[in-house]
Amino acid sequence: MNNEVLLNIFKRIQKDGSLNSSAISASTYRELLNMGESRGFLIEEKAGRGKCLKIVNARILELEIKRLEPQIDNLDSLPNRVKNLAVNQDTKIGETTLDYTYCVCKAVGENVIVNWVDVSLLTANLGCFSLPISDNNFGVRCSASLMLVENQQLIDDLKWLPADFKGVVLYYAGNLSERVLNWIKQSTFASVWHFPDYDAIGISNYANLKNVLPEAQWYWMPNWKNVFEKFGNKDLWAKDNQHTMFENLWAKFMENGFPDSQLKDLMEECRKQGKMLEQESVLL
């Protein structure tokens, strides 16, 4: 039982003087009874055909309420996790969404400008830069391209990029969140490319990206079929719910069309060989 629920129940008992067992679940009633008896402020009594919790020490109950109730002004103005700490003494109970997602990026090429900032200079001087993305973010403006990569190795080592690529490489760590997808939709780039793992999660992320930005393109590594044949992994096919997710995507695309013409070829290879491919293979 979290502290917010406990506080509401204690206030109800304080107001009414008692609480019938029928008003709450059996497990919650037992937890309250054990707590009340051990701390000396509640006892159990008969109430008609049932039972109830009754106050025997109002002062201790008042202290319990003060312990649980945040003594902070303007609680609603606090960030979500700070508010959780004030109410529940735990940042992870309640709404846990942070105000910002920070995406690590590198600029490739000279004079890559994002919102009037030369991020090529930032990358040259600092090694990388970060873009803060929020739910109220209106995106960025860039005349160069955007390349999305799923794993950190591909932003650490950029030798896999085509020689003519100019723009921003953004590392999104596994899943393209709704927040990042909306940011991409609101931003302006010359083109948007997506290079995920060649697996069910990567395909799902790409399908979600295409839903918000139809012009987005899958990045196909050179000779991907040969790479898939040599370095594809059967264990990935069986990992977690990858196979189920894959088959659901296959059925969806067969009915509604594939978001990329070559994606059907990739998915047929996955099914035929029982493999999936990690994107780091582009560096081999």
Secondary structure, 3 states (H helix, E strand, C coil): CCHHHHHHHHHHHHHHCEEEHHHCCHHHHHHHHHHHHHHCCEEEEEECCEEEEEECCHHHHHHHHHHHCCCCCCHHHCCHHHHHHHHHCCCCCCCCCCCCEEEEEEEECCCCEECCEEHHHHHHHHCCEEEEECCCCCCCEECCEEEEECCCHHHHCCCCCCCCCCEEEEECCCCCCHHHHHHHHHCECCCEEEECCECHHHHHHHHHHHHHCCCCEECCCCCHHHHHHHHCEHHHHHCCCHHHHHHHHHHHHHHHCCCCCCHHHHHHHHHHHCCEECHHHHHC
